[in-house]
Amino acid sequence: MPGNASGVTVPPPRLNEFKRFRRVFLGRGVVIFGLIVLLFFIIITIFAPVLAPYDPYEIDVGNALLQPSRQHLLGTDAVGRDILSRIIFGSRTSLFIGISVVAISTIVGVVLGITAGYYGGWVYTIIMRLIDAYMAFPMIILALMVSSLLGGGIKNVIIALTVAMMPGYARLICGQALHIKENDYILAERSFGASNFRIMFLHIVPNCFSPLIVMVTMMLGSVILAEAGLSFLGVGITPPTAAWGSMVNEGRPYLLTQPALSFAPGIAIMLVVFAFNMVGDGLRDALDPSLRGTL
C-alpha cells in the first residue's frame, strides 16, 4: 500500500461501484447501439396504434402486392395489408412472447435449480437428470416438438418455448447454489436457525443475480429468434396475428418481385436479436467479478 510523507500506510481510494459499472458497460459503441435499438423498438411497441399508418389487419385485395411508395413505405402483402403497420404491431407480439417466456422460465428454472443445488442428494439427482434429459434435445427442436403437439397460437408458443428454455436457468442456478451454500455466511445463517426457505431465497438467489441477469438478457434475443422460427415453419403464431416470423414465410413466394415482404421483418428480427446479445455481452463484462476494482 502507498504511504504518505509521514510514513503511514494509506489504503487505496474506494472505487465507486456504479461508476465502474457504467464505465465498463458503456465502454463499447456496439453496446450503446444495442441500447438505442432496444429503446427504439420499445417505443414502437408501446405506441404501435399511434405510429402504424394503417390497420395491420385490414384486408384490401385491390391494393395487394403494391411496391413501396409514399402511401405504403414498405408496400403491401398478398391481401393488401400494409407491411410497415404489420411490422410495428409484430414488435408487440415478439416482445410480449420474449418477456413472458423468459419470466416464466426464469421463475421455474430458479426454483428447480435452487432446490437441487441446496438440498443435493437424491433431490439433486432426480431434478438434474430430468434437466439433462431435456437438454439432450436442441432448444429449437424441443420447442418445435411441443408446439406441434399443442398447436399454434400465442399461449401455446409461450408454453413450448418455456419448456425449451427452462433447463438452462435450472442448471445455471444449481451450479451457483452448489458453490454459494458452502460459504461461511450461509453456514452462519444455518447455525442461527434460519429456515431453508430463507437461506435459499434471501441469501443464495440474490447472490446469483449477476449471471442470471446476463442470461436473461441474452435469452430474450434467443426466444424472439425461436418464436420467429416456429412462426416461419407454421407452428407458431397463427394468422392473422402480426408476427415477424410468419411475415417472412408469407413473403417467401414473392422474393424476386417484392423482396421487402420478407426482408423487412427479417431485418427487424436481426436488429432485435443483435441488440439483446450486445446488451447481454456488455452486462457480462460489467458484472464480471474479475473486473471489479478497475475503472
VOFINU-380615 format. One record per residue: chain; y, z, x of N, C-alpha, C, O in turn; residue in one letter. Coordinates in steps of 0.001 Angstrom, whole numbers, plus 500000, padded with zeros to 6 digits. Layout:
# residues N
   ch     n_py     n_pz     n_px    ca_py    ca_pz    ca_px     c_py     c_pz     c_px     o_py     o_pz     o_px   aa
    A        Y        Z        X        Y        Z        X        Y        Z        X        Y        Z        X    A
...
END
This chain:
# residues 295
   ch     n_py     n_pz     n_px    ca_py    ca_pz    ca_px     c_py     c_pz     c_px     o_py     o_pz     o_px   aa
    A   498810   500000   500837   500000   500000   500000   501246   500000   500876   501238   500627   501935    M
    A   502304   499327   500477   503526   499299   501280   504219   500647   501251   504098   501382   500271    P
    A   504925   500977   502280   505650   502233   502357   507146   501995   502416   507589   500891   502735    G
    A   507934   503029   502108   509384   502899   502189   509861   503360   503564   509053   503583   504465    N
    A   511189   503503   503720   511746   503859   505029   511308   505242   505488   511218   505498   506689    A
    A   511032   506138   504536   510632   507492   504900   509145   507612   505177   508655   508691   505509    S
    A   508425   506504   505042   507005   506509   505314   506141   506879   504129   504919   506956   504262    G
    A   506756   507116   502945   505999   507469   501750   505396   506202   501144   506076   505190   500975    V
    A   504117   506282   500824   503447   505128   500240   503952   504883   498818   503980   505799   497996    T
    A   504350   503642   498537   504877   503266   497217   503872   502338   496543   503519   501307   497116    V
    A   503406   502672   495349   502455   501781   494675   503118   500472   494283   504324   500434   494039    P
    A   502341   499403   494219   502917   498115   493825   503439   498183   492397   502912   498941   491584    P
    A   504466   497401   492079   505030   497431   490725   503989   496981   489694   503194   496069   489925    P
    A   504033   497656   488561   503095   497335   487496   503529   496049   486804   504681   495907   486392    R
    A   502595   495122   486685   502916   493821   486098   502909   493906   484583   502079   494594   483990    L
    A   503839   493201   483969   503886   493125   482518   502757   492233   482036   502704   491053   482383    N
    A   501835   492802   481222   500646   492051   480809   501002   490858   479937   500409   489788   480072    E
    A   501972   491037   479039   502374   489924   478176   503005   488810   478995   502777   487632   478718    F
    A   503803   489173   480011   504421   488153   480865   503345   487369   481617   503430   486149   481753    K
    A   502325   488096   482107   501240   487417   482812   500496   486461   481886   500188   485329   482256    R
    A   500210   486942   480665   499502   486101   479696   500314   484852   479376   499777   483744   479380    F
    A   501597   485024   479102   502444   483891   478749   502570   482907   479905   502568   481693   479704    R
    A   502679   483443   481113   502840   482570   482292   501585   481720   482511   501679   480527   482799    R
    A   500419   482340   482372   499177   481605   482598   498887   480657   481425   498518   479500   481627    V
    A   499060   481166   480200   498720   480367   479012   499600   479134   478885   499111   478053   478558    F
    A   500901   479288   479143   501834   478172   479008   502113   477487   480335   503086   476744   480468    L
    A   501255   477740   481317   501487   477175   482640   501090   475721   482787   501425   475083   483785    G
    A   500379   475188   481802   499947   473784   481872   500520   473004   480697   500520   473476   479560    R
    A   501005   471809   480988   501613   470997   479943   500638   470578   478857   501030   470398   477704    G
    A   499364   470421   479217   498384   469972   478239   498148   471045   477173   497848   470716   476025    V
    A   498281   472323   477541   498141   473398   476560   499336   473401   475611   499174   473582   474405    V
    A   500533   473200   476153   501725   473123   475307   501614   471940   474338   501978   472047   473167    I
    A   501106   470815   474844   500894   469654   473971   499911   469985   472852   500121   469607   471699    F
    A   498832   470699   473201   497869   471097   472184   498500   471986   471125   498223   471820   469937    G
    A   499345   472931   471537   500031   473809   470579   500946   473003   469661   501018   473271   468461    L
    A   501637   472028   470215   502538   471199   469403   501738   470398   468379   502141   470294   467221    I
    A   500608   469834   468799   499771   469060   467879   499243   469962   466764   499262   469571   465597    V
    A   498778   471151   467104   498271   472069   466086   499374   472473   465116   499148   472518   463907    L
    A   500567   472767   465634   501692   473120   464766   502038   471969   463838   502355   472181   462668    L
    A   501978   470747   464361   502263   469557   463561   501284   469436   462390   501696   469199   461254    F
    A   500001   469599   462669   499000   469457   461605   499024   470641   460639   498719   470480   459457    F
    A   499379   471816   461127   499506   472962   460224   500647   472739   459239   500515   473045   458054    I
    A   501765   472207   459724   502890   471897   458836   502491   470836   457817   502824   470945   456637    I
    A   501774   469805   458279   501305   468762   457363   500389   469348   456300   500479   468996   455124    I
    A   499506   470245   456725   498567   470856   455781   499287   471674   454715   498961   471590   453531    T
    A   500260   472458   455140   500974   473323   454204   501819   472511   453226   501847   472800   452030    I
    A   502499   471502   453740   503445   470742   452914   502902   469369   452523   503677   468438   452300    F
    A   501588   469235   452438   500981   467947   452102   501506   467339   450810   501813   466147   450799    A
    A   501626   468096   449712   502133   467478   448469   503552   466933   448598   503924   465992   447897    P
    A   504346   467526   449496   505726   467073   449675   505788   465885   450626   506575   464961   450419    V
    A   504968   465905   451660   505031   464878   452696   504295   463596   452318   504678   462519   452774    L
    A   503255   463685   451501   502470   462497   451141   503314   461575   450262   503824   462010   449230    A
    A   503470   460309   450655   504309   459392   449857   503682   458986   448529   504400   458595   447609    P
    A   502356   459069   448409   501661   458666   447186   500584   459693   446846   500223   460543   447660    Y
    A   500091   459587   445629   498940   460385   445216   497715   459859   445975   497371   458686   445832    D
    A   497052   460698   446777   495926   460194   447592   494712   459787   446771   493797   459159   447304    P
    A   494680   460128   445491   493514   459819   444659   493818   458766   443590   492965   458451   442761    Y
    A   495024   458231   443617   495418   457224   442618   494852   455857   443009   495161   455328   444076    E
    A   494031   455304   442145   493400   454001   442396   494300   452892   441859   494772   452952   440723    I
    A   494527   451889   442685   495343   450723   442300   494675   449480   442880   495031   449016   443963    D
    A   493705   448950   442144   492902   447831   442655   493767   446627   442967   493424   445828   443839    V
    A   494880   446484   442271   495768   445345   442528   496414   445385   443888   496874   444354   444379    G
    A   496463   446564   444521   497042   446696   445863   495994   447088   446891   496305   447781   447860    N
    A   494775   446658   446695   493684   447007   447605   493810   446281   448931   494217   445120   448988    A
    A   493452   446989   449998   493382   446434   451356   494691   445781   451795   494686   444705   452393    L
    A   495814   446440   451494   497102   445944   451969   497281   446284   453446   496858   447345   453906    L
    A   497907   445380   454175   498215   445628   455572   499357   446643   455668   500114   446803   454711    Q
    A   499492   447334   456808   500595   448278   456976   501948   447621   456708   502209   446507   457162    P
    A   502794   448317   455972   504112   447798   455597   505050   448982   455364   504662   450135   455550    S
    A   506294   448688   454955   507231   449760   454669   506773   450603   453485   506977   451817   453461    R
    A   506155   449955   452505   505678   450682   451326   504451   451544   451647   504324   452669   451166    Q
    A   503563   450997   452458   502341   451712   452861   502240   451629   454379   501776   450627   454923    H
    A   502675   452686   455057   502806   452638   456517   501484   452359   457221   501473   451747   458289    L
    A   500375   452793   456642   499061   452540   457241   498195   451643   456360   497001   451490   456616    L
    A   498779   451060   455343   498027   450180   454452   497312   450958   453355   497552   452150   453157    G
    A   496439   450266   452655   495663   450872   451575   494181   450581   451782   493810   449674   452527    T
    A   493339   451366   451109   491899   451188   451268   491350   450203   450245   492114   449500   449584    D
    A   490027   450152   450112   489385   449130   449277   489678   449276   447790   489457   448335   447028    A
    A   490172   450436   447360   490515   450614   445941   492007   450886   445760   492432   451346   444699    V
    A   492796   450606   446784   494247   450671   446661   494874   452021   446922   496056   452206   446630    G
    A   494127   452977   447462   494706   454281   447751   495447   454250   449089   494992   453617   450041    R
    A   496580   454932   449156   497406   454938   450357   496709   455708   451479   496336   456868   451301    D
    A   496536   455065   452628   495805   455659   453744   496555   456853   454323   495945   457883   454610    I
    A   497865   456730   454498   498637   457826   455071   498542   459076   454199   498374   460181   454714    L
    A   498647   458907   452898   498550   460054   451987   497182   460710   452066   497073   461935   452018    S
    A   496139   459899   452188   494789   460466   452268   494560   461174   453606   493824   462160   453658    R
    A   495175   460691   454679   495065   461383   455966   495780   462731   455895   495279   463734   456402    I
    A   496956   462748   455262   497702   464003   455136   496908   465021   454334   496819   466181   454735    I
    A   496331   464614   453212   495537   465538   452410   494184   465829   453069   493598   466889   452849    F
    A   493697   464888   453874   492450   465127   454599   492584   466249   455620   491598   466906   455951    G
    A   493809   466475   456128   494023   467582   457057   493740   468915   456379   493251   469846   457018    S
    A   494046   469009   455088   493739   470236   454343   492236   470477   454294   491768   471595   454510    R
    A   491496   469430   454010   490044   469562   453936   489467   469994   455276   488651   470914   455337    T
    A   489890   469330   456356   489335   469617   457681   489676   471028   458140   488797   471754   458605    S
    A   490936   471425   458015   491333   472752   458487   490748   473853   457612   490378   474910   458122    L
    A   490659   473624   456305   490067   474631   455426   488599   474863   455792   488148   476003   455903    F
    A   487862   473765   455979   486452   473899   456346   486325   474541   457727   485488   475422   457925    I
    A   487146   474106   458679   487075   474670   460024   487323   476169   460037   486558   476919   460644    G
    A   488387   476613   459372   488716   478037   459361   487658   478833   458606   487270   479918   459039    I
    A   487185   478295   457472   486179   479008   456676   484880   479182   457449   484313   480274   457484    S
    A   484412   478107   458065   483152   478165   458804   483255   479128   459975   482360   479945   460190    V
    A   484337   479037   460731   484490   479900   461902   484609   481363   461478   484043   482238   462132    V
    A   485336   481643   460392   485499   483019   459931   484161   483613   459500   483812   484723   459903    A
    A   483410   482872   458677   482140   483406   458174   481113   483536   459294   480436   484558   459409    I
    A   481001   482491   460124   480009   482534   461202   480360   483596   462241   479467   484178   462858    S
    A   481651   483852   462439   482045   484909   463374   481629   486280   462849   481075   487092   463589    T
    A   481898   486533   461574   481542   487834   460989   480031   488058   461039   479566   489108   461481    I
    A   479269   487056   460579   477808   487195   460569   477270   487303   461987   476413   488141   462268    V
    A   477774   486454   462882   477304   486477   464264   477629   487780   464971   476810   488288   465736    G
    A   478822   488333   464726   479207   489601   465350   478294   490731   464867   477838   491548   465667    V
    A   478031   490775   463566   477166   491842   463020   475763   491745   463611   475199   492752   464040    V
    A   475198   490539   463637   473853   490385   464193   473825   490663   465691   472920   491337   466185    L
    A   474814   490146   466412   474839   490313   467860   475045   491755   468282   474376   492235   469196    G
    A   475977   492462   467616   476229   493849   467992   475041   494733   467625   474740   495692   468336    I
    A   474365   494420   466524   473187   495195   466132   472060   495024   467147   471429   495997   467561    T
    A   471815   493775   467541   470747   493520   468509   471071   494121   469869   470210   494735   470500    A
    A   472315   493948   470325   472683   494431   471647   472757   495941   471730   472400   496521   472755    G
    A   473213   496588   470668   473392   498047   470716   472066   498781   470579   471792   499708   471341    Y
    A   471243   498379   469620   470004   499117   469375   468890   498713   470335   468053   499542   470691    Y
    A   468868   497438   470762   467828   496998   471687   466436   497104   471084   466281   497134   469863    G
    A   465432   497161   471936   464061   497345   471480   463585   496270   470526   463867   495085   470709    G
    A   462842   496708   469480   462285   495742   468533   463365   495079   467694   463177   493954   467233    W
    A   464506   495761   467484   465621   495149   466751   466157   493954   467540   466384   492880   466983    V
    A   466354   494155   468833   466817   493066   469702   465819   491912   469703   466204   490746   469609    Y
    A   464538   492245   469808   463504   491218   469897   463477   490354   468633   463441   489127   468723    T
    A   463494   490980   467471   463413   490219   466219   464648   489338   466036   464527   488142   465773    I
    A   465843   489937   466175   467069   489176   465919   467240   488057   466932   467537   486926   466547    I
    A   467064   488338   468199   467335   487326   469215   466274   486242   469253   466574   485108   469628    M
    A   465043   486555   468876   464046   485490   468818   464344   484531   467659   464121   483326   467771    R
    A   464847   485075   466553   465268   484211   465446   466463   483349   465867   466534   482168   465529    L
    A   467401   483952   466609   468556   483197   467106   468103   482101   468063   468625   480986   468024    I
    A   467133   482413   468923   466605   481404   469842   465966   480249   469081   466096   479091   469478    D
    A   465273   480564   467983   464662   479509   467173   465734   478603   466568   465573   477383   466526    A
    A   466834   479212   466099   467946   478422   465577   468535   477524   466666   468800   476344   466440    Y
    A   468735   478109   467853   469400   477379   468929   468501   476325   469558   468960   475539   470386    M
    A   467226   476296   469178   466346   475234   469669   466750   473881   469092   466441   472836   469664    A
    A   467443   473910   467953   467924   472674   467330   469369   472434   467746   470167   473371   467723    F
    A   469735   471208   468126   471150   470913   468378   471973   471215   467126   471507   471035   466001    P
    A   473199   471673   467342   474041   472127   466239   474180   471083   465142   474018   471398   463963    M
    A   474479   469838   465519   474721   468806   464511   473437   468454   463773   473476   468122   462588    I
    A   472285   468523   464465   471006   468233   463804   470683   469317   462782   470229   469019   461677    I
    A   470918   470581   463155   470673   471681   462225   471600   471588   461025   471169   471791   459890    L
    A   472875   471281   461267   473825   471134   460157   473445   469959   459270   473556   470042   458046    A
    A   472999   468867   459877   472590   467692   459112   471382   468000   458240   471305   467549   457097    L
    A   470446   468762   458776   469244   469114   458024   469590   469999   456828   469127   469756   455713    M
    A   470414   471037   457068   470782   471954   455983   471626   471231   454946   471430   471423   453745    V
    A   472562   470400   455394   473421   469674   454466   472623   468681   453634   472931   468467   452461    S
    A   471609   468080   454224   470763   467143   453472   469977   467860   452383   469764   467314   451301    S
    A   469544   469092   452676   468795   469869   451686   469693   470347   450548   469285   470340   449387    L
    A   470925   470766   450885   471824   471331   449884   472619   470277   449128   473027   470500   447988    L
    A   472843   469118   449766   473685   468096   449161   475102   468177   449699   475428   469072   450479    G
    A   475952   467231   449277   477322   467173   449754   478218   468168   449040   477755   468985   448244    G
    A   479504   468086   449336   480476   468989   448745   480986   469994   449756   480300   470317   450726    G
    A   482200   470490   449525   482836   471400   450473   482016   472673   450658   481802   473112   451788    I
    A   481553   473271   449553   480816   474538   449650   479538   474364   450468   479234   475198   451321    K
    A   478794   473303   450220   477532   473105   450941   477763   472751   452411   476971   473128   453275    N
    A   478839   472032   452691   479168   471724   454083   479513   473006   454834   479111   473174   455985    V
    A   480252   473908   454197   480596   475185   454825   479323   475981   455123   479186   476561   456200    I
    A   478391   476005   454161   477135   476732   454379   476348   476115   455532   475850   476829   456403    I
    A   476240   474791   455534   475462   474106   456573   476045   474353   457957   475306   474642   458898    A
    A   477366   474242   458091   477990   474424   459401   477982   475890   459830   477907   476188   461021    L
    A   478060   476804   458861   477979   478228   459200   476611   478563   459779   476511   479283   460773    T
    A   475558   478042   459159   474203   478264   459671   474066   477703   461085   473405   478302   461933    V
    A   474694   476553   461335   474576   475921   462647   475407   476625   463714   475015   476654   464881    A
    A   476565   477200   463325   477482   477794   464303   477181   479258   464608   477472   479733   465705    M
    A   476604   479973   463654   476435   481413   463784   475657   481862   465025   476048   482859   465634    M
    A   474566   481177   465439   473796   481673   466592   474603   481827   467874   474343   482738   468659    P
    A   475574   480955   468095   476382   481053   469308   477173   482349   469371   477259   482977   470426    G
    A   477752   482752   468244   478507   484004   468203   477580   485204   468400   477920   486147   469115    Y
    A   476412   485163   467766   475473   486279   467885   475043   486475   469339   474986   487606   469821    A
    A   474744   485388   470035   474304   485509   471427   475435   486003   472324   475210   486811   473225    R
    A   476656   485515   472076   477804   485967   472879   478026   487465   472717   478143   488179   473713    L
    A   478086   487957   471470   478362   489367   471225   477210   490238   471706   477440   491339   472204    I
    A   475978   489765   471567   474828   490533   472037   474914   490738   473545   474696   491848   474033    C
    A   475226   489690   474280   475356   489816   475728   476466   490765   476128   476312   491547   477065    G
    A   477598   490700   475413   478702   491611   475706   478316   493052   475395   478634   493965   476156    Q
    A   477619   493252   474255   477238   494618   473847   476268   495242   474838   476372   496432   475137    A
    A   475321   494455   475353   474355   494985   476320   475059   495537   477557   474617   496523   478148    L
    A   476151   494895   477935   476898   495357   479115   477821   496523   478787   477857   497512   479518    H
    A   478571   496410   477686   479599   497406   477363   478992   498746   476993   479565   499788   477310    I
    A   477834   498740   476321   477276   500009   475838   476849   500945   476973   476607   502128   476732    K
    A   476754   500438   478192   476377   501273   479330   477581   501871   480050   477411   502629   481005    E
    A   478795   501543   479608   479985   502085   480257   480126   503575   479977   479585   504096   479001    N
    A   480864   504247   480852   480975   505704   480758   481653   506155   479471   481254   507161   478884    D
    A   482674   505424   479024   483381   505875   477830   482509   505761   476588   482710   506509   475631    Y
    A   481540   504839   476580   480602   504750   475462   479632   505930   475512   479316   506529   474484    I
    A   479169   506252   476701   478291   507418   476847   479013   508709   476465   478409   509610   475883    L
    A   480307   508800   476791   481087   509979   476419   481223   510080   474898   481077   511161   474326    A
    A   481503   508945   474247   481597   508938   472784   480291   509398   472153   480288   510159   471186    E
    A   479196   508932   472708   477889   509302   472159   477631   510803   472350   477061   511455   471475    R
    A   478055   511344   473496   477844   512775   473748   478704   513649   472842   478349   514798   472578    S
    A   479837   513119   472358   480695   513861   471443   480202   513789   469997   480805   514382   469102    F
    A   479104   513061   469771   478538   512978   468434   479069   511857   467580   478909   511889   466360    G
    A   479712   510842   468193   480223   509712   467415   479068   508938   466801   478002   508807   467404    A
    A   479288   508429   465601   478246   507673   464906   478043   506316   465560   478921   505807   466257    S
    A   476875   505742   465323   476592   504412   465867   477579   503379   465333   478019   502501   466075    N
    A   477930   503478   464048   478879   502526   463456   480226   502604   464172   480828   501575   464478    F
    A   480693   503815   464436   481979   503986   465119   481931   503405   466532   482862   502724   466962    R
    A   480862   503675   467237   480752   503167   468605   480693   501640   468608   481339   500992   469431    I
    A   479915   501068   467686   479740   499609   467680   481025   498883   467315   481428   497948   468007    M
    A   481679   499310   466223   482775   498518   465672   484167   499008   466051   485148   498300   465821    F
    A   484276   500208   466628   485581   500685   467070   485719   500719   468584   486821   500897   469102    L
    A   484604   500550   469303   484679   500606   470763   484078   499360   471426   484680   498796   472340    H
    A   482907   498934   470976   482272   497786   471626   482893   496470   471160   483287   495644   471983    I
    A   482982   496271   469838   483513   494997   469327   484930   494718   469822   485190   493598   470261    V
    A   485877   495691   469775   487221   495388   470305   487223   494951   471762   488092   494182   472172    P
    A   486264   495428   472550   486195   495016   473954   485560   493643   474132   485475   493138   475251    N
    A   485114   493037   473035   484574   491678   473075   485594   490652   472600   485286   489462   472523    C
    A   486818   491105   472277   487787   490204   471666   488172   489033   472566   488334   487914   472081    F
    A   488320   489275   473869   488782   488193   474753   487853   486989   474734   488319   485889   474438    S
    A   486553   487135   475037   485680   485958   474956   485504   485456   473528   485290   484263   473315    P
    A   485593   486359   472544   485413   485949   471154   486558   485059   470695   486328   484062   470011    L
    A   487792   485404   471063   488952   484590   470680   488860   483202   471286   489155   482207   470624    I
    A   488452   483137   472542   488300   481832   473199   487244   480989   472481   487454   479801   472233    V
    A   486110   481609   472150   485042   480875   471476   485467   480416   470091   485154   479297   469682    M
    A   486185   481278   469362   486663   480913   468027   487575   479693   468104   487443   478768   467302    V
    A   488492   479686   469059   489439   478574   469189   488718   477268   469494   489011   476234   468894    T
    A   487782   477319   470421   487062   476103   470781   486124   475651   469667   485935   474451   469465    M
    A   485537   476600   468946   484621   476243   467872   485341   475591   466695   484732   474814   465960    M
    A   486621   475892   466502   487368   475248   465424   487357   473731   465590   487155   472993   464625    L
    A   487574   473276   466817   487507   471847   467073   486114   471287   466864   485959   470193   466321    G
    A   485096   472029   467292   483715   471574   467117   483336   471482   465644   482635   470555   465236    S
    A   483801   472447   464842   483488   472429   463408   484139   471228   462733   483502   470550   461926    V
    A   485397   470962   463055   486086   469816   462459   485389   468518   462838   485246   467623   462005    I
    A   484955   468409   464092   484241   467218   464529   482890   467098   463831   482482   466003   463445    L
    A   482192   468234   463670   480898   468214   462995   481040   467847   461524   480230   467092   460987    A
    A   482077   468384   460871   482319   468038   459462   482605   466555   459315   482129   465916   458377    E
    A   483383   466006   460242   483666   464578   460202   482389   463762   460391   482204   462725   459752    A
    A   481510   464239   461275   480237   463550   461487   479362   463568   460251   478760   462553   459901    G
    A   479285   464720   459581   478488   464805   458354   479066   463904   457265   478325   463213   456565    L
    A   480388   463913   457126   481019   463066   456111   480820   461593   456432   480623   460779   455530    S
    A   480870   461246   457717   480652   459850   458119   479240   459405   457759   479027   458258   457368    F
    A   478270   460319   457893   476878   459982   457596   476561   460045   456102   475456   459700   455685    L
    A   477532   460486   455297   477334   460506   453853   476728   461769   453298   476374   461804   452120    G
    A   476591   462831   454114   476008   464090   453625   477032   465220   453703   476670   466394   453621    V
    A   478300   464871   453862   479348   465874   453965   480185   465927   452705   479670   466152   451610    G
    A   481472   465718   452868   482400   465755   451741   482166   464548   450845   482110   463411   451315    I
    A   482031   464806   449566   481729   463730   448614   483019   463114   448072   484006   463824   447879    T
    A   483024   461795   447823   484185   461132   447232   484484   461718   445854   483569   462199   445186    P
    A   485742   461689   445413   486888   461048   446077   487684   461976   446986   488787   461616   447398    P
    A   487160   463170   447317   487900   464117   448151   488284   463473   449479   487449   462863   450148    T
    A   489549   463615   449852   490024   463030   451105   489454   463806   452280   489696   465006   452414    A
    A   488702   463126   453129   488119   463727   454334   488131   462679   455431   487785   461521   455198    A
    A   488528   463087   456621   488683   462126   457712   487388   461413   458052   487396   460202   458272    W
    A   486279   462131   458101   485011   461501   458460   484582   460436   457463   484154   459354   457863    G
    A   484691   460726   456165   484314   459748   455157   485282   458563   455153   484892   457442   454824    S
    A   486549   458812   455521   487505   457701   455603   487135   456749   456727   487269   455533   456586    M
    A   486667   457304   457852   486218   456441   458953   485054   455578   458494   484995   454391   458815    V
    A   484131   456165   457747   482973   455419   457251   483382   454361   456239   482859   453247   456262    N
    A   484318   454699   455344   484767   453740   454339   485476   452542   454967   485408   451431   454441    E
    A   486153   452767   456088   486865   451665   456729   486016   450840   457678   486472   449818   458191    G
    A   484770   451278   457920   483910   450581   458879   483674   449115   458537   483689   448291   459451    R
    A   483453   448729   457259   483232   447304   456969   484464   446429   457211   484353   445204   457260    P
    A   485647   447057   457364   486886   446284   457490   487518   446443   458869   488730   446288   459017    Y
    A   486706   446752   459878   487244   446986   461215   487973   445766   461772   488988   445912   462454    L
    A   487477   444590   461495   488086   443380   462053   489332   442963   461290   490270   442437   461889    L
    A   489361   443186   459985   490503   442733   459176   491564   443814   459018   492752   443498   458959    T
    A   491166   445080   458947   492121   446170   458772   491642   447402   459535   491131   448344   458930    Q
    A   491803   447402   460846   491268   448491   461677   491900   449844   461390   491297   450873   461696    P
    A   493111   449876   460802   493765   451160   460541   492959   452021   459586   493101   453244   459602    A
    A   492117   451422   458754   491314   452196   457803   490410   453192   458521   490212   454306   458035    L
    A   489865   452808   459662   489000   453704   460434   489727   454347   461605   489499   455515   461919    S
    A   490608   453578   462252   491260   454089   463451   492210   455244   463155   492266   456200   463929    F
    A   492956   455181   462057   493951   456219   461754   493292   457590   461549   493696   458549   462208    A
    A   492299   457722   460666   491639   459039   460554   490882   459424   461820   490771   460606   462145    P
    A   490358   458416   462541   489665   458719   463794   490606   459315   464827   490231   460242   465545    G
    A   491826   458792   464911   492820   459335   465843   493215   460748   465430   493420   461611   466284    I
    A   493322   460992   464110   493648   462339   463633   492563   463335   464058   492871   464436   464513    A
    A   491294   462943   463908   490189   463806   464347   490285   464071   465843   490155   465211   466289    I
    A   490511   463020   466608   490580   463150   468063   491696   464107   468489   491491   464949   469363    M
    A   492874   463979   467874   494011   464809   468253   493763   466289   467940   494056   467160   468759    L
    A   493223   466564   466754   492996   467962   466375   491932   468602   467258   492107   469730   467719    V
    A   490836   467898   467498   489768   468445   468339   490271   468650   469767   489996   469679   470385    V
    A   491003   467676   470285   491572   467799   471632   492519   468998   471715   492488   469752   472688    F
    A   493357   469171   470694   494329   470261   470698   493630   471614   470692   494006   472500   471460    A
    A   492617   471793   469839   491896   473069   469799   491199   473344   471125   491188   474484   471592    F
    A   490621   472323   471732   489928   472514   473013   490901   472904   474126   490595   473761   474955    N
    A   492075   472267   474137   493053   472595   475174   493624   473998   474990   493810   474723   475967    M
    A   493905   474386   473744   494397   475738   473488   493319   476761   473850   493621   477797   474442    V
    A   492075   476476   473499   490981   477371   473865   490824   477488   475370   490554   478573   475886    G
    A   490991   476382   476075   490906   476400   477533   492036   477232   478125   491835   477975   479086    D
    A   493237   477099   477538   494361   477907   478010   494149   479380   477751   494483   480210   478597    G
    A   493596   479725   476590   493301   481128   476294   492256   481687   477250   492346   482839   477675    L
    A   491270   480872   477584   490239   481333   478517   490857   481685   479864   490522   482713   480452    R
    A   491752   480843   480352   492399   481121   481632   493284   482360   481544   493320   483176   482465    D
    A   494002   482493   480417   494945   483608   480289   494235   484938   480097   494749   485980   480504    A
    A   493054   484913   479477   492326   486153   479203   491252   486445   480244   490537   487440   480131    L
    A   491131   485594   481252   490127   485787   482295   490463   487036   483107   491535   487105   483708    D
    A   489568   488023   483136   489865   489265   483900   490126   489011   485379   490832   489791   486020    P
    A   489576   487945   485927   489773   487672   487360   491227   487296   487665   491663   487355   488815    S
    A   491976   486906   486615   493373   486537   486818   494331   487705   486602   495536   487558   486807    L
    A   493814   488859   486191   494696   489996   485939   495357   490440   487236   494754   490445   488309    R
    A   496593   490802   487091   497357   491222   488275   498072   490083   488960   498751   490298   489965    G
    A   497932   488842   488428   498637   487709   489025   499704   487239   488063   499591   487410   486849    T
    A   500755   486637   488630   501858   486113   487838   501860   484601   487910   502717   483955   487306    L
END
